[in-house]
Amino acid sequence: MTTIVDKYNLLFGKGAIQDASVVEFSEHGRSGGVSTGQGFKFTGECPMALKVTVSGSVTYVGTSLPGTAQSAALWQAQSIDTTTGVIIKWADGNTSFDNVATDLTTLTYS
């Protein structure tokens, strides 16, 4: 029967597995970047297309992948109302990328 001590010795003891990615993942909870400072758990750029419409004290913001047609139902939309403080609402009441951005003011926000 294998014990936790046997598993530890296999990973970190004398004659341990030589695969650095296995050891780093087991020891640090991720792979890569221990000595370089840049692991595989990091955030990168995700460029987005942006459409902004201002109507009075309400700003409407649509985001999607670059090159997406405004007529395609692939946009995320929100309204930012600054009439009394800042109130942010989402089209259809969710953050899904399923809206058309031809006229952001006509969507239903909640």
Secondary structure as UniProt FT lines:
FT   HELIX           4..12
FT   TURN            14..15
FT   HELIX           20..28
FT   TURN            34..36
FT   STRAND          49..55
FT   TURN            56..57
FT   STRAND          58..64
FT   TURN            66..67
FT   TURN            70..71
FT   STRAND          75..81
FT   TURN            83..84
FT   STRAND          87..91
FT   TURN            92..93
FT   HELIX           104..106
//
